[in-house]
Amino acid sequence: MGAESTGQAEAVGDDVVRLVGISPAPLDVAAVHDVVQRSAAGAVALFVGVVRDHDGGRTVTALGYTAHPSAESVLRAVVDDVVAADVVESVAAVHRVGDLSVGDIAIIVAVACGHRGRAFDVCERLVDEIKARVPIWKHQMFLDGTDEWVGTP
């Protein structure tokens, strides 16, 4: 696997893309929500991906995320692509790397739009594109002592 990003997610200062990052630190839902707030936005769709306790019928005890060195720039490109295709007031996307426990937050995506339907649609599209294109790999550990990598090339 590639090296993990060690940078903290920080606001990028863009009018629309407010926050993009890969971080080993715990993610803060309130901070991500706050950074996308806009007076013109009537809706904020927020996706919070959390480590669940099962996968494929097996009990998950922990997992780790590893990111390729290009992951943060690819994440930014994905956000830019999705935003360019729609009317969005503001957006933020952060993904955690490192060792996580069941219940920890792995990813937060927030999209502010004029109306809820568009905010939901863009948020869903952005999460799907992040999962498909950003080179972050998940290593799951199971209760029975086995493990598996997910999302590896």
N, C-alpha and C positions, 0 to 999 in steps of 0.2 A: 504494500500500500504506500501511498505518497505521504509526504510530511504533513503534519497538522499545522494549520494557521495558528499563530499565537497572538494575533492582533485582537484587540477589543472592538466590538461593533461600535461605531461612532456615527453620529449624524453627518451626512455628507454635504449639507448646505444647499442642496438642489431645491428648487421650488416645488417639484413634484416628488422626486425620490428623496425622501427625508432620512432614511436609515437603511444601510445595507451592511451586513457583516457576518463573519464567522468568528465565533468566540469560544474559548475554553471555560469562560465564567458562566455561572447560572444566568438565564435570561429573565428579564423583568417585563411581564405583560403590561403593567401600568405605564412603564416608560415608553414602550413601543406604541401603545395606544395614544399616549399624550403627544408623541412626536408627529402623528398624522392628523391631529385635530386641526380643522380649518372652519372658518365661519361659513364658507360656501358649501360645506359638506353636510348633507342631511342624514348621512349614514356612514358608519364605520363597520366594515366586516372584518372580524378578527378570527384568525385560525391559530389555535394553539395545539401543536402536536406533542403528545405526552407519551413517555415510555409505558407501554402496557405490559401486563403480567403474563401474556400468552402470545403465541404465534404458531399457526399451523398445528394446533392441537397439543402443543408442548408448553410447559411452564417456563417463562423467561425469568431469570433471576437478575440479570444485568445486561448492559450492552455498552459498546464503545463506538464512537463515530470517529473516523479518520478522514481527513480532507486532503485532496491533492493540493499542491502549492497554488494552482490556478483557481481554486474553488471560489475565492472571494471575487475575483474579476469575472468569472463565469456567472456567478450569482448576480453581479451588477448588470451584466449583459442581458441575462434573462429578465430581470426587472425592467430594464430599459425597453426590451422588445415587447413585453406585455403592455407596458404603459403607453408605448407609441401606437398601439393598436386600439386604444380606447380613451374615453374621456374620464380622467381620474384627477381628483383634487390633490391627493398625496398618497404615498405608499411607503411601507417599510417591510423589510424581510431580514430576519436574523436566524442563523442556525448554530447550534452548539456542537462542539467537538469534544472528544475526551471520553472518560468513563462516566456513565450515567446509571442511575438506579431506577427501578420501577417508580413511576410517578413524577420523575423529573421532566422538565420541559426541554424538548429537542429542537423545536422550530416555532417561530412566531411570524405570521404574515398579517399585516394590517393594511386595508385599502379604504380610503375615504373618497366617497363620490357624492354627487348631488342627491342620488336616490338609492334605496336599499337594493333593488334588483341588480343594478349595475355593480354595486359594491360586492354583492355575493358572487356574481359571475366572474368579475375580475379576480377576486380573491381565490376562487376555486381554480381558475385557469393558471394563476401564478403559482399556487402550491403544486399543481400537476406538472408544470414546466420545471420548477425547481427539482422535484423528485426525478424527472426524466433527464435533465441536462447537467445539473451541478455535480461535479465529481466528489461526492461524499459517500463513504462506504460504512455500512453498519455491521458490527461484529456482535452477534447475539450469543449469550451464554444461557444454557438451559439447566433446569433442576436435575436432570438425569446425568449431568456432567458433559454432555455434548455441546458443540457450538457450531455456528455457521456464519459465513459472510454473506451479506445481502447487498446487491447493487454493484458488485465488482465487475470489471470488464471481462 
